[in-house]
């Protein structure tokens, strides 16, 4: 009879556990659908450009107004705090450039804009091939629109040949030349930092003050590590690469086994020390708990996805791996002058695109690479600039870098945060002016 009661108790417990398990799975299904590493991932919902669409509309409006009246630009009285370099190429009648630049500039206070030097490079030997060539809005928002160096005919001829080739190797080689043009133009105004952006991203409202704060944090953490400089701050990374990584599965198995062993030890200790537990924790109960329930919970944990269950905490973190791609990087100017300009200008490499090329170089030198969480920009380009992938008609595809959490941004909260920072900046500027006058 006692055995029957115990069996009924085990069955009741199992049914209750299965009910709770089903409820937990249903909750995670509704919560983790944006995590590409989750079995509950729903790409058709996760890739909806909610916040990005809001910013796109603002950016388009900003560009339309800029075509009619030139907005504020770099003050040209002191060295800029940040130089932004954007290289853009024609995508066969399709251009994201207006939305990209509009989202960077829309919402900036004049005091912020005056600290930024914006370089936009239409990366063609014949720039009239670009959709936005001589567009009034572009002429009015950019601080400088460079060309390939006319005093270097060898480089111009090389670029013309690479344009004609049009394959991946040619693109990889030309991309480094384009970056050297951008970095060289930024170096002429001696900024504190240089940011390189691709021409198909959308920036969130308040990206500038968040970037400055993250750079200060990165500098402090670099000093705490006993290093004098870091290579870059990443303001975008591909959310698809931060899931459960195959090379770390031995660690995941070890941790899972450790949890099971710890649970078994605790249950055996309870069974040995407490009489009531001894009656409840029969061999069948131990097998059910450690052999069925806990493995099912561990499996559900992994199935729910790493980004959902263990999201990165807000802040600045080291990111030496899984940091794809080159959509947005901020470099201390010392790194630009000492390393990046010579690196891009002198290399003949045509094997790797600029992001892979830079990461390989940084890995060899163990350079510090930081990333800010949450990301400050989103990659929205679905049409490749060099024919790679299956991207068509500017639509989002499975093979494009994307941060799924970006679309959850609240525009009202971001606007309030940004305005609060502008208010504090103006207050500090007033105090500094009073001190100078006394």
N, C-alpha and C positions, 0 to 999 in steps of 0.2 A: 504493500500500500504506500509505504514511504517512497519507494522508487517511482510509483505512478505519480505521486504528488510532485516529486522532483522533475519528472519528465514533463508534466503539464506546465510547471514553472519555466522550464527551459523553452518549451514551445511558445508560451506566452511572451517570454522575453524576446525570442527571435522574431515573432510577429510584430511586437512593438518596435524593435530595432529596424525591421524592414520598412515599417511605416515612416519612422523618423528619417531613414535613409532616403526614401522616396521624396519626402518633403524637402530634405536638404538638396537633393539633386535638382528638384524643380526650382528651388531658390537660386542655385548656382547657374542653372540654365538661363534664368532671367538676368543674372548679374554679370556673367562672364562671356556674353556673346560678342564682345568687342576684342577678346583676346585671341589672336590667331593661333596660339599654342593650345587652345582649349578644344575639347570635343564638342563644346556647345557653341563654337564660333559660327556666326552667321554673317558671311561677307556682304550679302546684299544690304544688311542693316548697318553693319559696322563701318562700311565705306561711305555712308551718306555724309556729304559735306554740309554739316549743319552750321557749326561756327564758321568754317571756312567760307561758306556761301554768304554769310552775313558780312564778313570782312571783304570778300570780293566785291560786293555791292558798294561798300564804303570806298574801296579802292578805285572802282570805276568812276564813281562820282568825283572823287578827288582829282583823278586824271582829267575828267571832262572840264572841271573848273580851272585846273592848271593850264589848260589850253587857252583859256580866255584871259587869265591873269596870273602872272608869275608869283608863286608863293615864296615864302622866306627861304633863304639858302644859307650856306656857310658864311659866317660873319667876316672871315678873311682878315681879322685883326689879330688873332692868336692861332697857334697850331690847333687843329681840331682834336677832339678827344677820340673820335672814331672816324676812320675812313672806310666807307663801304664800297667794295668793288663788285660789280655785276657784269659778267660777260654774257652776251646773248647772241644766238645765231638763229637764222631763219629756220622755221619748221614747215616750210612748204605752204605758206599762206595762213599759218596758225601762230599766234603769239600770246604768251602769258605775261609779257614784260610790263604792260600797263598795270595789271593786277598786282604783280610783284612789287613794283616800285610804289604804287599807290598804297599798298598795305604797310609798307615800311614807313611812309611819310604821313599817312593819314592819322590824325590824332596827336601828332607831335606838337608841343608848344614851340613857339618861335625860339625860346631859350634853348630848347633841346635841338631843334633843327640847326641852329647857328653853331653847334658844336660838332656837327656831322659834315663830312666831305663826301659827296656821292659821285662816284666814277662809274659811268655806264659805257661799256665797250661793245659796240656792234661788231662782232668778230668776223668780219669779211674783208677781203682785200678790196672788194667793190661793195661798199656799205649800202648802196642803194638796193641791194638784193634783200635787205632786211625789211620786214613789214612796217617797222616803226621809224624808218629812216626819215629824218627831218620833220617828224611829227611835232606840231607846236607844243603839245603837252610834255614831250620828252625834252625838248630844248629848254623848257621853262623849269623843269624839276631837277635836272642833272647839273651838278657843279662843273663837271668836265666830261666831254665825249671824245676820247682819244681815238687814234687810228694806229695801224701798224707803223713802226718808225720809218719815216720816209728817207732818213739818212742811213738806213741799213737795207739796201736793195737785195742783199743775199737772203735776209730773213723774209722779206716780202715775196721773193721768188719761191722760197721754200714753202711758205704758207699757201701760195697760189697752187703749187704742185699738190700739196696735201688736200686742198679743197677739191682738186680735180680727181684725186684718188678716191676719196670718200669712204674708204673701208675703216674697220675698227682701228687698225694700227695707225692709219693716218689721223684719225680722230684723236687717239691717245697722244700722239706726238704734237699735234696742233694745240690740244688743250693746254699743254704745259707752256707753250709759247704765249697763249692767251692769258694765262695766269701771270706770267712774267710781265706782260704789258700792264695788267691791273696793279700788281704789286709795285712796279716801278712808278706808276702815276701816283699811287698813294704815298710812296716814300718821298715824293717831291714836296709834300706839305707837312711832313714830319708829325704824323698823328701818334697818339699814345698806343692805339691798337688799330689793326686792320682787320676788317671782316670781309670774307669772300662769301658771296651768295650765288646760288644758281638762279636762273631767270624764270623758274616755275615754282616759286614758293609763295606762301602767304604768311605774313607776320601777325602775331596777336597784338591787340591794343596794350601798350605798355611794355613792349619788348625791350625798349631802350634802357629803361631804368632797371629792369630785371637783369639785363645783360651786364650792366655796370656793377650791380650788386654781386652777381655771380663771379665776375672777374676779380673783384676784391676778395671774395671768399677763396677763389682758386689761388690767388697770390699768397694769402695767409696759409692755406693748407700746404702749398709748395714749400714755404719756409719751415713749416712744422716737420716736413719730411727731410729737412736738411738740404734741400735743393735751392738753387738761386733763380731758376726760371722754369716755366712750363711751355710746351709747344703750342697748345691751343686750348680754347674752350669750345666745345661742341654745343650748338644750340638746336640741333636736330639729330635724331638717330632713328633708325628703322625699328619700329616696335615688333616686327616679325622675328627679329634675331635675338630677342631677349627671353625666349621661352626655355623649355627644358632642352639643353644642348646634349647631343649624343655623346660627346667626349666626357661629359660629367655623369653619365649614367652609373658607372661604378660607385661614385659617391652617393648617388641617390639610393642605390641598393643597400649600401653600407648603413646609411642613416635609417632606412626602413627596417632593416634587421635589428639595429640598435634599439629602435622604438619597441619592436616586438619583444626583444629580450628584456628590456627594462620593464615592460608591462608584465611579462611572465614572472619576473623576480618579485615585483610588488605584490602580485596576486598570491604567489607562493608564500611570501612573508606574512600576508594577512591570514592565509589559511593556517599557517603554523602558529601564529600568535593569538588569534581570536577564534573562540569556539563557534560563534554564530557564523562567521565567514567560512569555517571549515565545513559546515553543513551545506552552505550555499555553493561554495566553489568546488564542486565535484569535478572529477576528471572530464566529464562531458561538458560541464560549464567552461572549464579552462580551454578545451579544444574549440568550443564555440567562440569564445572571446578572442583567443589568440590566433586561431586558425581560420576564422571566418569574418568576424565583425571588424577587427582591426585591419586586416588586409583589404577589406572592402572600403573602409574609410581612407586608407592610404591611397588606394586606387582612385577614389573619387577626388582626393586632393590633387593628384597629378593630372587627372582627366580635366579638372576645372581650369588648368593652365597656370603657368608661373606668374604672368603679369597680373592675373586676377587674384591669386592667393598670396603672392609675395610681391606686391608692387614696389617699385623703387620709391623710397622716401623723398619728398621734395628737398632740394638742395643741390650741392655740387659734389659729384662723385668721380673717382678715377674710372676711365673707360678705355682700357688698352685693347680690348677685344669687343667684337660685335657692335662696333660703332658706325657702321655704314650709314650715310655715305658722305659726300662733300657738299650737301645742300646748304649748310651754314656753319662756318668755322671762324672763330675770332682769335687772331694771333697777336701776342705782344710785339711791338714794332722791332724790338731787339732780335726776335726770331726771324722776322722778315728780312732784315738787313744782313744778319750774320749767316743765315742758312737758306731761307726759302728762295730769295732772289737768285743767289748763285746756283742753287739746286735746279730750279726751273729753267734758268737761262742757259746753263751749260750742258744739260742732259741731252742725249740723243735717243733716249728710251722711247720705244713705240710699243712696248709689250703690255703696259698697264695704264689704265686711265688714272687721272690725277689723284683720286682718292686712294686707290690701291698702292700707287707709287709712293705716296706720302706715308701711308701706314707701314709699308715695308721699310722705308728709310727710318721711320721713328722706332720701329721694333729693333732694328740693329743697334740703335743708340740708346735704347731704353728711355725714350723721351716721355715726360709726363703729359698725359692727355686727359683733360677734364671734360665732363659733360654736365649740363644743367638739367634738372628735372623739376617741373615738367618742361617739355621742349617749348621753344619760343616761336618756332615757325613750323609750317606744315608743307609737305611736298604734294602739290596738286597736279603736277604735269603728267598727263597720260600719253602725250605724244613726244616721242624721242627726238632729240636734236641730231642723232646720227644713225637712225634706222635700226637701232637694236631693239630686241624684244618684239612683242606682238601688239604694241600700243598703236591704236588707230583712232583718228578723229578726236583726239584729246580726251578720250574716256579713260576712267580709272581701270587698271587691270591688276591681275594677281601678282605680276612680277615687279611692280613699282614700290619703292620705299614709301612707307606710310606710318604715321603715328596715330593710333586709334583713339588715344585719350584726348588728343588735341580738340576733337570735335565736341567734347563735353564741356568746353570752356563756357562760362557764363559771361556774356558781353556786358551786362550791367555791373557785375562785381569787378570785372577787369577795368571798366571805365572809371569806377569809383576809386580803385586802387591807384590808377594812373593819375587822376586828378589830385588825389591826396599827395602823391609824390611831387607833382608840379607845384602845388601850393607850398610844400616844404622847400623846394628848390628856389622858388621866388623869395620866400622868407629869408633863406640863407643869403641869397644874392643881395637883398636889401641891407642885411646886417653887414656884409662885406663892403658895400658901397659907403655905408655910414662910417665904418672904421677907416676907410681910405680918405674920407673927407675931413676927418678929425685929426 
